[in-house]
Amino acid sequence: QVQLVESGGGLVQAGDSLRLSCAASGRTFSGYAMAWFRQPPGKEREFVAGIIWSAGMTYFADSVKGRFIISRDNAKNTVYLHMNSLKPEDTAVYYCACGRDWNMGTLKRVNVYDYWGQGTQVTVSS
């Protein structure tokens, strides 16, 4: 059974940096798309960043492009979200997700991803 466990959330000030981790287990993830989504208070879940595990190709939401970096460590089966220049509007619960049945046109859709972590809270104060 696939398990995704997020960690690294917390309370930071605007302009600070934070790194989230997603430890993945239960299978090999070659060919999978791994992604980070977030859900701000009272809003729908939205795509943040993703990476194709085997190819290392990355993709980002426009709102975080240039500020966030996504990477993976094959040896540790872990995906990271490096968040820089954080803003109060980045405040949300951040979720890690993975899915196999993706294509270039669907990578940012919630319903592409079959497995989800429990989420980690990120709060950015002004």
N, C-alpha and C positions, 0 to 999 in steps of 0.2 A: 504494500500500500504506500502510495506517495505521501510524504509528509514535507511540509514547508514550515519552517519556524523562523519568524522574524525577530530581530533584536536591534537595539541601538537607538531607539527613539528617546525623546526627552524634551525638556524645556530649554530653549535657547533664546538669545536676543537677535533682533534683526541684524543681518550682516554676518552672522556666525555661520560655521560649517558643521555638518553632522554626517556621519556615515551609518547607513542602515545595512544590516546583513540578513541574508536569507539562506539558511542551511537546508539543503534539499536532500532527501533520502528516499529509498524505496525502489529505485530503478536507475538505469543510466539515462541521461537526458540529452544524448546526442540527437539532433534533429528537433528538439523541443524549442519552443519560444518561451523565454522566461521574462516576466514583466513585473513592474511595480505599478500599482494603482493607488489612488488615494480617495478618501471620502471626507470632505470638509463637513463641519457641523450643519445639519439640515439640508445637505445637498446630495446629489447622486455621485456614485463612484465614478472616477475619471482616470483615464490612462495617464501615466507619467513618463515611463521609459521602459524600453525592452531590449533584449539581446537574444539573438539566435545562438543557442549554446554551441553548436559545432562550428559555425562559421565566424562567430564573434561579431556579426553585424549588429549595429545598435540603431535605435530609433527613439525619438523623443517627442513629447508634446511641445508645442510652440512656447507654452508658458514657462518651460524650464530649460529650453535650449540655450546652451552657453553657460548655464549655471550648474546643471546636474550632469553627472557622469555615471554610467552603468558599466560594471565589469563583472567578470566571473573568474573563479579560481577552480580549475578542473580538479586539482588534487584534493581540495577540501569540499568539492561539490557545493560551493557557496557563491551566491550572487550578491553583489554590493551595489548600493546606491549612494554615491558621494554627492552630497548636497552642499553647494556653496552659495554665498550671498543670499542667505535665506531671508524671506519676507514674511510678514504676518499672514499674507494670503496663502502661504504654503502650509499653514496649520491644518492638520487633518490626521485621520488614522490612515496609515500606509500599509498596504497589503502586497505581499508577494504572490505571484501566480505563475502557473505553467500550463502549456497546452501543446498538443501535437498536430492538430488539424488546422493549420494556419496557412494563409497565403499573404502575399504582400499587400493585398487590399483589406485584410481583416485583422491585422496585427494589433490594432488599437481598440478592438471591440471586447467588451467584458465577456461576451458569450463564447469567445474562442478558447478561453482558458478553463480547464477542467478541474484544476486543483488550486486551492487557496490556503494561505496561512491565516493565522488568527488576528493578525494586525498589530501594529505598534503605533503609539500616539506620538506625534510630533507637534509641539506647540512653539510658535515663534512669537515672542513678545516685541512690542514696539518701544 
